[in-house]
Amino acid sequence: MTLPRIAVDAMGGDEGVRVMIEGAALARRRHDRFKFLLVGDEARIKQALESHPNLRASSEILHAPDVITGEDKPSQALRRSKTTSMGMAINAVKTGDAGAAVSAGNTGAMMAIAKLALRTMPGIDRPALAALLPTLGENDLVMLDLGANTECDARNLVQFAIMGAAYSRIVTGLASPRVRLLNIGTEEIKGTGELRDAAMQLKEADTALAMSFDGFTEADKLSRGDVDVVVTDGFSGNIALKALEGTARFVGDLLKRSFSSSIRSKVGFLISRPATELLKHHLDPNNHNGAVFLGLNGIVVKSHGSATALGVANAVAVTARLLEENLTERIAADLHKVGADVIRKSGRPGSPPEKSAPAEGEIA
């Protein structure tokens, strides 16, 4: 079976073409059934491909004369999208020239372009940004939304839960992922009205879907491994994600300082090096790279801007797996199972009206 090719924005990321091409080449060795559409400056891409004949043989180059920078606002990116590497990569998904797109560029711009080009799926009001986070359990944790929507009502949260569960079943292999809403406590009376209403709706939908809704969880439990999907609004999700990343860096820096403080500490480091290397591997964001914009009529994956070639390869690997496992079709099937009678048209009385699109710069 011929699988759709993956469009790679070769100009995105802090390191640009070299790392994006190296990452795509590494991913190609792991997923040799896929072909690639490499979008960006043709001369620079051809030069980078000289060291990767395997990728060169399975790729086509689409020249893009312009690049979206990290400083560009989403509105600016939208106006220039037709000539930029990011915009052309996402448009290739819209036209069917590619089955999915990967970029390490500006997240806000990426969301704006993808939403305008691909639109949201029937039954989904807003796309959400989902990523895998490491835990002490056997499986990684799927968390969403991580910054696409700062304000969400109960309907949005229920839709995020359905999409997150479908994503989790693909990436973790679990038949019925454990789903919880992020809250300030686990008691049913805790949290906002939107959270309590979403919990009630998810309890009703639990029997119709391949997921197990377990109520609420708190931020200090995210890494314990006793939940598979955590759902929240993009404001809280982005703060929680950055707090986790900061804590991981703090632990790493603290260990470095401790092990270099004396001769005895340095000897202790040599003895404990296998354990510290395992910790480093577990906390390295490159090993969990690849956030997905769920809810669009097409697959778009965001690689971290500072990702190494290994990180880019992992983002491409996530993309490949989502194509192989038909993520979009799975989400559509789950939405059909639940039906509009469970996902109500609005949240609790008095809840704020939905915004038609994310505000300027809403994604952090």
C-alpha positions in Angstrom: 0.0 0.0 0.0 1.3 3.5 -0.9 1.1 5.8 2.0 0.6 9.6 1.7 3.9 11.5 1.8 4.8 13.9 4.6 5.4 17.6 4.0 8.4 18.9 6.0 8.9 22.6 6.5 12.6 22.5 6.1 13.1 26.1 7.1 11.5 25.9 10.6 13.3 25.5 13.9 16.3 27.2 15.5 18.8 25.3 13.4 16.9 25.5 10.1 17.6 23.3 7.1 20.5 21.1 8.4 18.7 19.7 11.5 15.3 19.4 9.7 16.9 17.4 6.8 19.0 15.3 9.2 15.8 14.5 11.3 13.8 13.6 8.2 16.6 11.3 7.0 16.7 9.6 10.3 12.9 9.2 10.3 13.1 7.8 6.7 15.4 5.0 7.9 12.8 4.1 10.5 9.8 4.5 8.3 11.0 3.5 4.8 7.5 3.2 3.4 7.0 7.0 3.5 8.1 9.6 1.0 8.6 13.3 1.7 7.9 16.7 0.3 10.6 19.0 1.5 9.5 22.6 1.4 11.8 25.6 1.6 14.8 27.2 -0.1 15.6 24.7 -2.9 19.3 25.4 -3.1 19.8 25.0 0.6 17.7 21.8 0.7 19.6 20.3 -2.2 22.9 21.0 -0.5 21.7 19.4 2.8 20.5 16.3 0.9 24.0 15.6 -0.4 24.8 13.8 2.8 21.5 11.9 2.8 21.1 10.0 -0.4 18.4 7.7 1.0 16.2 10.7 1.8 17.0 12.4 -1.5 15.8 9.3 -3.4 12.4 9.4 -1.6 11.8 13.1 -1.6 10.5 15.9 -3.8 11.5 19.6 -3.2 9.0 22.3 -3.3 10.7 25.7 -3.4 9.4 28.4 -1.0 10.8 31.9 -1.4 9.8 33.1 2.0 10.0 32.0 5.7 7.9 32.7 8.7 10.0 33.9 11.7 9.5 33.5 15.4 8.7 37.2 15.6 5.8 37.1 13.1 2.4 37.6 14.5 -0.3 35.1 13.3 -2.0 37.8 11.3 1.2 38.6 9.5 1.9 35.0 8.8 -1.5 34.5 7.4 -1.1 37.3 4.9 2.3 35.8 3.7 1.4 32.1 4.0 1.1 31.4 0.3 4.8 32.1 -0.3 6.3 30.7 3.0 7.7 27.2 3.6 5.2 26.7 6.5 2.2 27.9 4.6 3.1 25.8 1.5 3.7 22.7 3.6 0.3 23.0 5.2 -1.4 23.8 1.9 0.0 20.6 0.5 -2.1 18.7 3.0 -5.2 20.8 1.9 -4.6 20.0 -1.8 -3.8 16.3 -1.2 -0.2 16.6 -2.3 0.8 15.4 1.2 -1.0 13.5 3.9 0.5 15.5 6.8 2.7 18.4 7.6 5.6 18.9 10.1 7.1 22.2 11.1 9.3 23.5 13.9 8.4 27.1 13.2 6.2 29.7 15.0 3.4 27.9 16.9 0.9 30.7 16.7 1.4 31.2 13.0 1.2 27.5 12.5 -2.1 27.2 14.2 -3.6 30.2 12.4 -2.5 28.9 9.0 -3.6 25.3 9.6 -7.0 26.3 10.9 -7.7 28.6 7.9 -6.4 26.1 5.4 -7.8 22.8 6.8 -10.7 24.0 8.9 -12.0 22.1 11.9 -13.6 18.7 11.6 -17.4 18.4 11.7 -18.4 18.3 15.4 -15.2 20.1 16.6 -15.4 23.8 17.4 -11.7 24.4 18.0 -8.5 22.5 17.4 -6.3 21.7 20.4 -2.6 21.2 20.8 -1.7 17.8 22.3 1.7 16.4 23.3 3.2 13.4 25.0 4.7 13.9 28.4 7.0 11.4 30.3 5.6 9.7 33.4 6.7 7.2 36.0 4.2 4.7 34.5 4.5 2.4 31.6 3.1 4.9 29.1 3.5 8.5 28.3 0.8 11.0 29.1 -1.3 12.8 26.4 -2.1 16.3 27.5 -4.2 18.9 25.8 -4.8 21.8 25.2 -1.3 23.2 25.6 -1.9 26.7 24.3 -4.2 26.9 21.3 -7.3 28.2 23.3 -6.9 30.3 26.4 -10.6 30.1 27.3 -12.8 27.0 26.9 -16.3 26.0 27.8 -17.5 22.5 28.8 -18.3 21.6 25.2 -14.7 22.4 24.1 -13.3 20.3 27.0 -15.5 17.3 26.1 -14.3 17.5 22.5 -10.7 17.7 23.6 -11.2 14.6 25.8 -12.6 12.6 22.8 -9.7 13.7 20.6 -7.1 13.1 23.3 -8.4 9.6 23.9 -8.3 8.7 20.2 -4.8 10.0 20.0 -3.8 8.1 23.1 -5.1 4.8 21.8 -2.8 5.2 18.8 0.4 6.3 20.5 0.2 4.2 23.6 -1.7 1.2 22.3 -4.2 1.3 25.2 -7.7 0.0 24.4 -9.4 2.3 27.0 -7.2 5.3 28.1 -7.9 6.8 31.5 -9.0 10.4 31.0 -9.2 13.1 33.6 -9.8 16.9 33.7 -7.1 19.1 35.2 -8.5 20.8 38.3 -7.5 22.4 41.6 -8.8 19.3 43.5 -10.2 15.9 42.9 -13.5 16.4 44.7 -16.6 16.8 42.4 -17.4 20.2 43.9 -14.0 21.7 43.0 -13.3 23.8 40.0 -15.2 26.1 37.7 -18.7 25.5 36.4 -17.3 24.6 33.0 -15.1 21.9 34.5 -18.0 20.4 36.5 -20.3 20.5 33.5 -17.6 18.8 31.3 -17.1 16.1 33.9 -20.9 15.4 33.9 -21.0 15.1 30.2 -17.9 12.9 30.0 -19.5 10.5 32.6 -22.5 10.2 30.2 -20.2 9.6 27.2 -18.0 7.1 29.0 -20.0 4.1 28.0 -20.2 5.1 24.4 -16.4 5.5 23.9 -13.3 3.4 24.3 -12.0 5.4 27.3 -12.4 5.5 31.1 -13.3 8.9 32.5 -11.9 9.1 36.1 -12.9 12.6 37.1 -10.4 15.2 38.1 -6.6 15.3 38.7 -4.2 17.9 40.0 -1.0 19.3 38.5 1.3 17.5 40.9 0.0 14.1 39.8 0.7 14.6 36.1 3.9 12.6 36.2 2.8 9.8 38.4 1.6 7.5 35.6 -2.0 6.9 36.9 -3.7 8.7 34.1 -3.3 8.5 30.3 -5.0 11.7 29.0 -5.3 15.0 30.9 -7.6 17.6 29.5 -7.6 21.4 30.2 -7.9 24.8 28.6 -4.8 26.1 26.8 -4.1 28.7 29.4 -3.7 26.3 32.3 -2.2 23.6 30.0 0.6 25.9 28.7 1.5 27.0 32.3 1.5 23.4 33.5 3.7 22.3 30.6 6.3 25.1 31.1 6.3 24.4 34.8 7.1 20.7 34.1 9.9 21.7 31.6 11.3 24.2 34.1 11.3 21.6 36.8 13.1 19.1 34.5 15.8 21.7 33.8 16.1 22.6 37.4 16.7 18.9 38.4 19.3 18.5 35.7 21.1 21.7 36.6 21.0 20.8 40.3 22.5 17.4 39.6 25.3 19.0 37.6 26.1 21.4 40.3 26.0 18.7 43.0 28.2 16.3 41.1 30.8 19.0 40.4 31.0 20.4 43.9 33.9 18.3 45.2 36.2 15.4 44.4 34.0 13.0 46.3 30.9 14.2 44.3 32.7 13.6 41.1 33.6 10.1 42.1 30.0 9.6 43.1 28.9 10.8 39.6 31.1 8.2 38.0 29.5 5.4 40.1 26.0 6.6 39.5 26.5 7.5 35.8 24.2 4.8 34.5 21.3 6.1 36.6 22.0 9.7 35.7 22.1 8.8 32.0 18.8 7.1 32.3 17.3 10.2 34.0 18.8 12.4 31.3 17.2 10.2 28.6 13.8 10.3 30.4 13.8 14.1 30.7 15.2 14.9 27.3 12.4 16.7 25.4 13.7 15.4 22.1 12.6 11.9 23.1 9.0 13.2 23.4 9.0 15.7 20.6 6.0 16.1 18.3 2.8 18.0 19.4 -0.3 17.5 17.3 -3.0 19.9 16.3 -6.0 17.7 16.9 -9.4 18.5 15.3 -8.4 19.6 11.9 -9.3 18.1 8.5 -5.7 16.9 8.2 -2.7 16.0 10.3 -0.3 18.9 11.3 2.5 18.2 13.8 4.6 20.8 15.6 8.2 20.0 16.4 10.0 22.0 19.2 12.0 24.9 17.7 15.1 23.8 19.6 14.8 20.1 18.7 17.9 18.2 17.6 17.9 15.9 14.6 16.7 13.1 16.9 13.8 15.3 18.1 12.8 16.1 14.5 12.9 12.4 13.7 10.6 11.6 16.6 8.2 14.3 15.5 8.2 12.9 12.0 7.7 9.4 13.5 4.7 10.6 15.4 3.3 12.0 12.1 3.9 8.8 10.3 2.1 6.7 12.9 -0.9 9.0 12.9 -1.2 8.6 9.2 -0.8 4.9 9.4 -3.5 4.7 12.1 -5.9 7.1 10.5 -6.2 9.5 13.4 -8.7 11.9 11.8 -11.1 9.1 10.8 -10.9 7.6 14.4 -11.8 11.0 15.9 -14.7 11.4 13.5 -16.0 7.9 14.4 -15.8 8.6 18.1 -17.7 11.9 17.7 -20.4 10.0 15.8 -20.7 7.5 18.6 -21.2 10.2 21.2 -23.6 12.3 19.3 -24.8 15.9 19.9 -27.1 14.8 22.7 -24.1 14.2 24.9 -21.9 17.0 23.7 -24.4 19.8 24.3 -24.5 23.0 22.2 -23.5 25.1 25.2 -22.0 24.9 28.7 -23.7 25.9 31.9 -26.0 28.9 31.9 -24.0 32.1 32.0 -20.9 30.5 30.4 -19.1 32.9 28.1 -19.9 32.7 24.4 -17.4 30.9 22.1 -14.9 32.8 20.2 -14.8 32.1 16.5 -11.0 31.9 16.4 -8.0 32.3 18.8 -7.1 35.8 19.5 -3.9 37.4 18.1 -0.9 35.7 19.8 -3.1 33.4 21.9 -0.7 30.5 21.5 2.3 30.8 23.8 
